[in-house]
Amino acid sequence: MDSQTQNTSLQRLQNVENRIVKVLELAGGVMDELANPSGPRKEFINNHCREFMQLIKDIQVALRDEIKSACDYRPFEKCDYSSRIANEICCKKLEYVMSQLDRMKETINEYHNAV
């Protein structure tokens, strides 16, 4: 991931953070309005709730996009660890098969010697 991509990603995440702050402010505003001694104003609560839900949806979309783009970046793609481990496992399997073949050969030889 180059530095320009990282910067734009960080900027998008900062925008998400700002939206989260706005969501919390809206929730606080609704709580204040519900606690109003003269009673809550229906239009005020409706507007805040509508804006709250839209911001939540926007946050979800933005985070989903960031997660997808982060999955595209694989810092260990040139790492050969998994292929080395797979190689070692194959070698161990081959050693086991060879030992079984040696046993079979010994058993055949013992059978021929007994006959």
C-alpha positions in Angstrom: 0.0 0.0 0.0 1.7 3.2 -1.1 1.7 6.3 1.1 -0.9 8.2 -1.0 -3.3 5.3 -0.6 -2.6 5.2 3.1 -3.2 9.0 3.4 -6.6 8.8 1.5 -7.5 5.8 3.7 -6.6 7.7 6.8 -8.6 10.7 5.6 -11.7 8.5 4.9 -11.3 7.0 8.4 -11.0 10.4 9.9 -14.3 11.4 8.1 -15.9 8.3 9.6 -14.7 9.4 13.0 -16.2 12.8 12.5 -19.5 11.1 11.5 -19.4 9.0 14.7 -18.9 12.2 16.8 -21.9 13.7 15.0 -24.0 10.6 15.7 -23.2 10.9 19.4 -24.1 14.6 19.4 -27.4 13.8 17.7 -28.1 11.1 20.3 -27.3 13.5 23.1 -29.6 16.1 21.5 -32.5 13.6 21.4 -31.8 12.7 25.0 -31.8 16.4 26.0 -35.1 16.9 24.1 -36.7 13.9 25.8 -35.7 15.3 29.2 -37.2 18.7 28.3 -39.6 19.7 31.2 -42.1 21.1 28.7 -42.1 17.9 26.7 -40.2 16.8 23.6 -40.8 18.5 20.3 -41.9 15.7 17.8 -40.4 17.4 14.7 -37.1 18.0 16.4 -36.8 14.3 17.5 -37.9 13.1 14.0 -35.3 15.2 12.3 -32.5 14.1 14.6 -33.5 10.4 14.4 -33.7 10.5 10.6 -30.2 12.2 10.5 -28.9 9.7 13.1 -30.0 6.7 11.0 -28.6 8.1 7.8 -25.2 8.7 9.4 -25.2 5.2 10.8 -25.8 3.8 7.3 -23.1 6.0 5.9 -20.6 4.9 8.6 -21.4 1.2 7.9 -20.8 1.7 4.2 -17.6 3.6 4.7 -16.2 1.1 7.2 -17.2 -1.8 5.0 -15.3 -0.2 2.1 -12.3 0.4 4.2 -12.2 -3.2 5.4 -12.5 -4.4 1.8 -9.7 -2.2 0.7 -7.5 -3.3 3.6 -8.1 -6.9 2.7 -6.8 -6.2 -0.8 -3.5 -5.1 0.8 -1.5 -8.2 1.9 1.8 -7.2 3.6 3.0 -10.8 3.7 2.2 -11.8 0.1 5.9 -12.4 -0.6 6.4 -14.5 2.5 7.2 -18.1 1.8 6.3 -19.4 5.2 3.2 -21.3 4.2 4.9 -22.9 1.2 7.9 -23.9 3.3 5.6 -25.5 5.9 3.6 -27.3 3.2 7.0 -28.6 1.8 8.0 -29.9 5.2 4.7 -31.6 5.7 5.1 -33.3 2.3 8.6 -34.4 3.2 7.4 -36.0 6.5 4.6 -37.8 4.6 7.1 -39.1 2.1 9.4 -40.3 4.8 6.4 -42.1 6.4 5.5 -43.8 3.1 9.1 -44.8 2.6 9.3 -46.3 6.0 6.1 -48.2 5.3 7.5 -49.5 2.0 10.7 -50.6 3.8 8.5 -52.5 6.3 6.6 -54.2 3.5 9.9 -55.1 1.8 11.1 -56.7 5.1 7.9 -58.6 5.5 8.1 -59.9 1.9 11.7 -60.9 2.5 10.8 -62.7 5.7 8.0 -64.5 4.0 10.3 -65.7 1.2 13.0 -66.8 3.7 10.4 -68.8 5.6 9.1 -70.6 2.5 
